[in-house]
Amino acid sequence: MTGRTALLLLFSLSPILVNAAEPNPQALHDMVLKLMQETKVLAVSELKVPASEYKADGDPGTLEIVTLDKKSDGPSRVTDDGEVIFLNHPSQKEQRDLIAKAFDIRARRRLAGL
């Protein structure tokens, strides 16, 4: 198989591969609800280090919500693994959206076996 043929094959299969990785919506919803019931939420304030240097506790059973006071700590956000939410003066809607995003990430990771 030539490089060009392999590339064409990859592009033709990419929608199938992406859809195969997408979890069943009901399974995702059920996992989010399960995690919301099981997860312990830890509030962290008054960081001693910059937000970029903050180390999560590493426990997948906890969700850490870190309150940021300085603009230099960056915007409100969720870490890639959904284990930490950084809040930098967010609106209530932004807070809700970030919490939902964190649980969505956590549920997808759990369903993927991560």
Protein Blocks (a to p, Z undefined) as FASTA:
>chain_A
ZZklmmmmmmmmmmmmmmmmpccfklmmmmmmmmmmmpccdddehifbdfklpccehiak
bccddddfbfklopadddfkopaccdehiafklmmmmmmmmmmmmmmmmmnoZZ
